[in-house]
């Protein structure tokens, strides 16, 4: 598949923002709340937009099982020694029961319970993406598939709102799936309809800039949870508008070629899988160097650290042919 430059810009932007949002910092700032609320919507939209067409259910399960579920296991295996060392340092020891919990949690999709716990929690997105791919392939082969997608989108939006209000399922994979499924469907629909294929710099900047401003204004209203139903409705309105903003702003950058942006886009899975561990190591070293137990970075420090993490992983991405399994690929 030929690379689409604006897609690379969108993926690189989303990945950098994800790393930025996971860094320890003041959590009540407007910009952090906004970015943390909207960035995954664009990421899943792009994933739906890039979905391979006309796969049978068997082909889809085989393709995405290898591309998503195997890396899910690998990145959690890589993360486990870090988790064990961190647990030992923080608790002064580790029992067999403690050691088994994250293994069980990983096999159950990052489930937190009395007998399990998250390991590399951010890898929930790999399981969610796998389920979205399979579900989309099933529905695309059904003559009423588009209608069912719409119904499922509405149902999952309601379930997300109910979960936020009642906290009936504090399960990160389920939470991410019901939160983002509609955006994956939306991206796949845009692909099927042939949308976003034309480029017009002025139009893309105008649409991207105006929708970004609109999403920021709407998000300011959304933050107030006094009227909860309105709050949830606005959440999805903000996210749908922000998808347009980030996609069209990315399209406006299509003429700008950057090797680093392309590599970050290619290495999205690697960065997703390893960045939390790298953040933990950086935090530990910083805490030791300044003798403090708590740390909160300023926004410009977070941007710098996010770029440093991505740059440190670039050599692996550049030499991806040596270990394609980390990128969900098979050796040629």
Buried (B, 14 or more C-beta within 10 A) or exposed (E): EEEBBBBBBBBBBBBBBBBBBBBBBEEEEEEBBBBBBBBBBBBBBBBBBBBEEEBEEEEBBEBBBBBBBBBBEBBBEBBBEBBBBBBEEEEEEBEEEBBEBBBBBBEBBBBBEEEBBBBBBBBBBBBBBBBBBBBBBEBBEEEEBBEBBEEBBEEBBEBBBBBBEEEEEEBBBBBBBBBBBBBBBBBBBBBBEEEBEEEEEEEBBEBBBBBBEBBBEBBEEBBEEEEEEEBBBBBBBBBBBBBBBBBBBBBBBBEEEBEEBBBBBBBBBBBBBBBBBBBBBBBBEBEEEEEEEEBEBEBEBBBEBBBEBBEBBBEBBEEBEEEEBBBBBEEE
